[in-house]
Amino acid sequence: MIKADLHVHTCYSIDCCTPLEEIINHCLKIGINCIAIADHNTITGALKLREIAPFRIIIAEEIRTSIGELMGLFLSEEVPRGLSAEETIARVKSQGGLVGIPHPFGRSPLQNSKKLLTEEVLSQVDIIEVFNSRSPFLTSFARAQELALKHRLVASAGSDAHTSGEIGRAYVEMPEFNNPSDFLVSLSQGRIFGRSSSPLVHLGTAWTKVRKRLGFHSHPNPLPSKERDYTERKGSC
C-alpha cells in the first residue's frame, strides 16, 4: 500500500513558493510516498521533481479552462490554459492521461464553475476530488462524494498544498499501480484520509501571488547549479 497526496503545488505555480527539495524532505518525514504535482497551467515543476524524488511523482496539471479548472494526470505534454473544457479533456486523453475535477464545489463563487458539472463534461471525466484540505465548507465534501457516486466516477483526495506543511493533510491509502488504468482501479480501492487546513493559508497564497507578479520570490532555490540557473532564467522559483 502507498500513501498518495493527489494534489500538491510547487514553486512553479504562480501562488506557491515551496522549493522542490522541501517537498521531498517533508514527504519523507511524514511517510507520503506518492504525490501528484498539479501546478497551475504548467508541468515543469512536476517533471523536475520526478528527476530527483526518491518516490513516485505523478505528472499532473491544474488547468484553467474557459469555464473552470480541470486536472490532467499522467501527462507527458503541457496543456495550455484558456481552452474549452472539451478541448482540454481531448488534449489530456490524447496523451493517455486521466481527467479529474478538483474541488468541484469550489472555495468561492469563482472556484470551481458549475458549468463543469454538466452531463456532457462529467461523461468524459475519470475522477472527482471529493476531499480537498483547502476547501473551508464541510458540506462540499459530502456533495462531491454524492457527485462521484451518482456519475460512477472514482473519488480522489489531496491537500492542495501550497506550503510544505500542508502536504499530507489529505491522502489516499491505496494499492500500488503501474499505469493510468491501473491507477484508477487502485484509487477505487483506496481509503481517503483528510483534515482541513486553516483558512489562513489562503492569505499566504494571495500574498505569494502578489510577490511573484512583482518579481519577488521568498525562498532560495535549493536545486543543483544547472537546475538553479534554469529556474532563475524562468523566474518561477
Buried (B, 14 or more C-beta within 10 A) or exposed (E): EBBBBBBBBBBBBBBBBBBBBBBBEBBEEBEBBBBBBBBBBBBBBBBBBBEEBEBBBBBBBBBBBBBBBBBBBBBEBBBEBEBEBBBBBBBBBEBEBBBBBBBBBBBEEEBBBEEBBEEEBBEBBBBBBBBBBBBBEEEBBEEBBEBBEEEEBBBBBBBBBBBBBBBBBBBBEBBEBEEBEEBBEBBEEBEBBBEBBEEEBBEBBEEBBEBBEEEEBEEEBBBEEEBBEBBEEEEBB
